[in-house]
């Protein structure tokens, strides 16, 4: 069975996914009159479901609209239940990463979009990320929520593509070399 865990995320030049206050409005501060999705629809066409942490889930629950057309698995040991209005869109998963992935794969979801800083870091610590598409927004935030954390060993990725959007945003596509 072909199983892939993929990341599609934007960061500041200095590697932050949110600013010092946890805000992400700077991600949308570059004018995008054509509403270019920068490959998002193409990316999500390749995945079966999303896995995100509680913090990211709480952020997206506050958006004006629900942006996901695939099922969302919320990885959290502290959350007791999914809010009622999202129960048809999201499920709670708990436990160690291998058990969580076995549960999700057992439900028929094999190509997963991994989202959220702590969740991505956890998957990387377990060497469970196969591809990363990282979009660099040309700002230096100085501090905030980092995309990457400590690893017990080096992980090697190969760059397989780079695109430039809106004459200022750089998107890099990396594949894990095993």
C-alpha positions in Angstrom: 0.0 0.0 0.0 1.4 3.4 -1.0 1.3 5.6 2.0 2.7 9.2 2.1 2.8 11.9 4.7 3.1 15.3 3.1 3.5 18.9 4.4 2.2 22.0 2.6 2.9 25.1 4.7 4.1 28.7 4.5 6.9 30.2 6.7 8.6 33.5 7.1 12.2 33.7 5.8 13.4 32.9 9.3 11.3 29.8 9.5 8.2 30.8 11.6 4.7 29.7 10.8 3.1 32.3 13.1 4.3 35.5 14.6 5.1 36.1 18.3 1.4 36.5 19.1 0.4 33.3 17.2 -1.1 35.4 14.4 -0.9 34.4 10.7 -2.4 37.4 9.0 1.1 38.3 7.6 0.8 35.2 5.4 -1.8 37.0 3.3 -0.3 40.5 3.3 1.2 40.2 -0.2 -1.4 41.4 -2.8 -2.8 38.4 -4.7 -5.4 40.0 -7.1 -5.8 36.8 -9.2 -6.3 34.7 -6.0 -3.6 32.3 -7.0 -3.8 29.3 -4.7 -0.1 28.5 -5.3 -0.6 24.9 -5.9 -2.9 24.2 -2.9 -5.7 22.6 -4.9 -3.3 20.4 -6.9 -1.7 19.4 -3.6 -5.0 18.5 -1.9 -6.1 16.5 -4.9 -3.3 14.1 -3.9 -4.2 13.5 -0.3 -7.0 11.5 1.4 -7.2 13.3 4.7 -5.4 15.8 7.0 -3.7 15.3 10.3 -3.4 18.4 12.4 -2.7 19.3 16.0 -5.2 20.8 18.4 -3.7 24.3 18.2 -4.0 24.4 14.4 -7.5 22.9 14.6 -8.6 25.6 17.0 -7.2 28.3 14.7 -9.0 26.9 11.6 -12.2 26.6 13.6 -12.1 30.3 14.0 -11.9 31.0 10.2 -15.0 32.4 8.5 -15.2 29.3 6.3 -14.1 25.6 6.5 -11.4 25.3 3.9 -11.0 21.5 3.8 -12.8 19.1 1.5 -11.1 16.1 3.0 -11.6 14.6 6.5 -9.5 16.2 9.3 -7.9 14.1 12.1 -7.1 16.2 15.1 -4.1 14.8 17.0 -4.5 15.7 20.7 -4.1 14.0 24.0 -5.8 16.9 25.8 -8.9 17.6 23.7 -11.9 15.5 24.9 -14.2 15.9 21.9 -14.6 17.7 18.5 -17.0 20.7 18.7 -20.5 19.6 17.5 -20.5 21.8 14.4 -17.3 20.1 13.1 -18.1 16.4 13.9 -19.0 15.6 10.3 -15.7 17.1 9.2 -13.2 16.1 11.9 -12.3 13.2 14.2 -10.1 13.1 17.3 -7.1 10.8 17.4 -4.9 10.1 20.4 -1.8 8.1 21.3 1.6 7.4 19.9 2.2 8.3 16.3 2.5 4.7 15.0 -0.9 3.8 16.7 -2.5 7.0 15.3 -1.3 6.2 11.8 -2.4 2.6 12.0 -5.9 3.8 13.1 -6.1 6.4 10.2 -4.7 3.9 7.6 -7.2 1.3 8.9 -10.0 3.7 7.9 -8.7 3.8 4.4 -6.8 7.1 4.5 -3.2 6.6 3.2 -2.0 9.9 1.7 -2.0 12.4 4.5 -1.6 16.2 4.7 0.3 16.9 7.9 -0.4 20.4 9.3 0.6 22.4 12.4 4.0 23.2 13.9 4.0 20.7 16.7 2.4 18.0 14.6 4.9 18.4 11.8 7.8 18.4 14.3 6.5 15.2 15.9 6.2 13.5 12.5 9.8 14.7 11.6 11.1 13.4 15.0 9.7 10.0 14.0 11.0 10.3 10.4 7.4 10.0 9.1 7.4 12.9 6.5 7.9 11.9 2.9 7.4 15.3 1.2 7.4 19.0 2.1 6.2 21.9 0.1 7.4 25.0 2.0 6.3 28.4 0.7 8.6 31.2 1.9 6.9 34.6 2.5 9.6 37.3 2.3 9.4 38.6 5.9 11.7 38.2 8.8 9.5 37.9 11.9 12.4 37.7 14.5 10.4 35.3 16.7 7.2 33.3 16.7 6.1 29.7 16.3 8.9 27.8 14.4 8.2 25.2 11.7 11.1 23.1 12.8 12.3 21.8 16.1 15.1 19.6 17.5 15.8 16.2 15.8 17.7 13.3 17.2 19.3 12.7 13.8 19.8 14.5 10.5 17.1 13.9 7.9 18.1 14.3 4.2 15.7 15.8 1.7 16.1 16.4 -2.0 14.8 19.5 -3.7 12.6 18.5 -6.6 11.1 21.9 -7.6 11.0 25.6 -7.0 8.3 28.1 -8.1 8.0 31.8 -7.7 4.6 33.4 -7.1 3.5 37.0 -7.2 7.1 38.0 -7.9 8.1 37.6 -4.3 6.9 34.3 -2.8 9.2 31.2 -3.2 7.8 27.7 -3.0 10.2 24.8 -2.6 9.3 21.1 -2.9 11.4 18.6 -1.1 11.2 14.8 -1.1 12.7 12.6 1.7 15.8 10.7 0.7 16.0 7.4 2.5 
